[in-house]
């Protein structure tokens, strides 16, 4: 295969707070060089204090080298996305396709990279998670039936249940190029190529504080979860961060496609 026949992609799990943003600012340039990456996707669901992505956080992540940001069930929690200018200000941010039809921004976007048309779609699960207003399975059917000639389809399925993620991936196997799960902040060790050629991982993991409870300071999480005491989850401002994600190489011939874990630590 010639160099121009393939697309090298980095996908990173939930960016969690300032530590996650700072860590990605350090890691993305280094990893782009290491993997000769052409396109970088970051889930920005928790980028602003663990709750959605403000315009300031969005700009930080784009400046760090992200080409596309995806989201999830916390999408509505930053008022910046409701600005009349949001479609312009958040040009590279997408939100779950199956939120309300009149939700801000779009749930799918086509990017042109190296002469390829790459469609990135964000979806929200329905098992043990709130916010989805329609069926991600049938929504993807409708999207794939559109007469939009694309070379590669990438899906970020933001969902709690591993079983739901695998079910949707199997349903889409052979019809999309890459399926990544997000939401749990825990990277799964199941990178694989499904039977019909779609690359898959259940969950990308998290970009945030390593010594934490899913990116949040531990003490308050223990108080609230363990003992029901009133305590707000707090996002730390500095520390050793973990960077979780995957590197994928996409070819038009799905038999050639490859996926591998990315898991490093960065001082942030």
N, C-alpha and C positions, 0 to 999 in steps of 0.2 A: 504493500500500500504506500502511496505517495504521501508526503507530509500534508499536502493540501486536501487530501481525501478524508481527513479525520478532524475531529473537534475534541479538544481537551478541556474538561469542565471540572471545576471545584464547587462543591456544595457544602455549606456550613450549617450546623444545627443552631437552634435558638440562641441568638445573641442576647445575653442577660446583663443588662445594666452597664454602668460605666466601665467596669472591669472587662466585660465582653467587648465593648467598643474599642477600648484601648488595646486589648490583646489582638483583635482583628487588624487594627491599624499596623501593628508590628508583623503579624503573621501573614497577611494576604500577600504583600509584595514578595516575601521570601518564598512562600509556597507557589505563587504564580511562576516564579523563576525556576523553582525546583521541578515543577510538573509541566512547564511550558504551557500554562493554562491560557486558553483563549476566552473563557467566559467564567464569571464567578457569581454564584448565587448565595445569598445569606438570608436566613429566616430572621426577620427583625421584630418578631412578635413580642419580645421582652426587652427590647433595646433601651427603653426609657424607664428606669427604675422597676423593671420587670413587668411593665404594663403598657403594651403597645409601643409605637414608634413616633416620636415627635418629629417635627421638621428639622430641628437641630440634630437629633440623632440620625435621621435619614441622611442629612448632608455629611455627617461624619463618616458613615459607612460607605457612601458613594466615593468620598474623597480617599478612603482607605483602599479602594480598588474593587468594590462590589459593582457588578453590572446590572443586577436585578435583586430586588428584595421581595420576599414573600412574607406572609403573616399568618394569622390564626384567630383564635377565639377572643383575643384581647384587642383586636383591630380597632374597635370603636373607642378605646379608652384614652386616646389622645385627641383633643379637639382640633388640632391642626388638620387632620384628614377631612374635616367638615368644611374647611375654607372653600369659598367659590373658586379659588385658584388652585385647589389641591391637584387636579389632573395635570397641571403644568409643574407645580412645585414638587410633586411626588411622581415625576414622570416614570421612574424605574421601579416604583413600588406597586405590587399587586396585592389583592386581598382574596379571601376565599370566594370562589365563583358562586357557591351556593349559600351566600348570605342573602339578605333581602335584595330584591331586584333593583331597588333604588339606592342601594348602599353606595357610598363614595368610591371612586376609582373603579378599576376593572379587575375581573378575576382571572384573566388570561391576556397574555401579551406576546406579540411576535417580535423577536430581535433578529437583526441581520449581523452575522458574524462570519468573516472569512468567506463570504459568498453563500453561506448557508442561512436558511430561515429556520430559526429555533423558536418554537412556541413553548412558553412556560405557563403552567396553569396551577393555581392554588385551590385546594379543596379542604373542606372541614368535615370531620367525622360526625357521627350521630350517636355513638355508644359512649356513655359516661362523659359527655362533653356537650356544652350548650352552644347555640347560635345558628346552627345549620337550618335553613329554611326550605331546602329541597334535597333531593336524593343525589348524592355525588356520582352514583353509578349511571343513572339516566342523564344527568347533566353532562357527563363525559361523552356519552353516546351522542347527544345533540351537538356537542362541540366538534367531535371527530367527523360527524357527517357534514359539517360545513365545507364549502368549496374554498378552503384556504390551503393553498399548496405550501406545505412546510416540509423541511427535510428531517427535523427532529422534534419530537414532543417530549417535554419534561413535566412531570407532575410532582408537586409537594403536597402530600396529603397530611394535614394537621389533625391528628386523631389520637385518642387515648389507647384504644384497644389494638393490640398487636394483631389479633384475629381479623378485625375489620380492615386493617391495613393490608394484610396478606390477601384477603378476599378481593379487595378492589384491584390489587396488583395482578392477581390471577385473571380477573375479569378483563383487564386491559392488556394482558400479555400479548405481545406481537403487534399491538396497535400503537404503542408508544415506545419511546427509546429508553427512558430512565424514570423510575418511580422511587422517590425518597419519602420516608415518613418523618414527621417532626411532632413535637409537643411534649414528650415525656422528660426531656433533658438527659436521657440515659442512652448512650450509644449502644446499639445492638451489634452483635458479632455475626451477622447473617448476610453480608454482601454476597450476591449471587446473580447469575444470569438465569432467568426463568426459562421454561421449556421452549417458548416461542421467540426468545431473544431479548426480552425486556430486562434491563438491569434493575436490581432491586436492593433496598435496605429498609428494614422496619423502622428504624429511627436513627437520624443523623447524630443525635446527642445535643450537646450544649457548648457554647462559647461563653465562659464565665468563670467565676472564682472556683478553684479546685477544692479547697477545704471549706465546703459549704453544704447546705441542703438545697440542691438543685439551683445553685447560684445565689441563694439568699443567705444572710447571716444565720448561723445555726441556732443560737439561743432562743430567739423569738419563734422560730419554727417549732422547736421542741415544746415551748410553753403552750403554743396554740394547738398543735396537733396532738401532743401527748397528754395535755392536762386541761384543754379547753379554756385556758386563760386568755384574756384580751391582749393581743399582741399583733402588731402589724409586721408584715414581712418587709425586710429592709435589704436593699441592694448595696453591697460594699463599694467603696470607691477605689480600692487598690488591692494588690496581692497577686499570688501565683495563679495564673489562669490556665484552664484546659481549653484546647481548640479541638472540637470534634467535627468530623465531616467525612466526605468521600471525594476521591478523584475518579472520574470516569473518562474513558476514551470512547467516543461515539464514531461509528462508521455507518455509511449507508447500508452496508451488508451487516446485519445484526450479529452474524456469526463471529465477526471480528471484534465486537465491542467488549470492553473490560471495565471492571470496577474494583476499587480497593479502599480500605479504610484510611482515614487521616486522623491521627490522634497524637497531638503534641502538647507541650506545656510552655507557657510564655510568661515572663514577669510583666505585670501590668500595673 
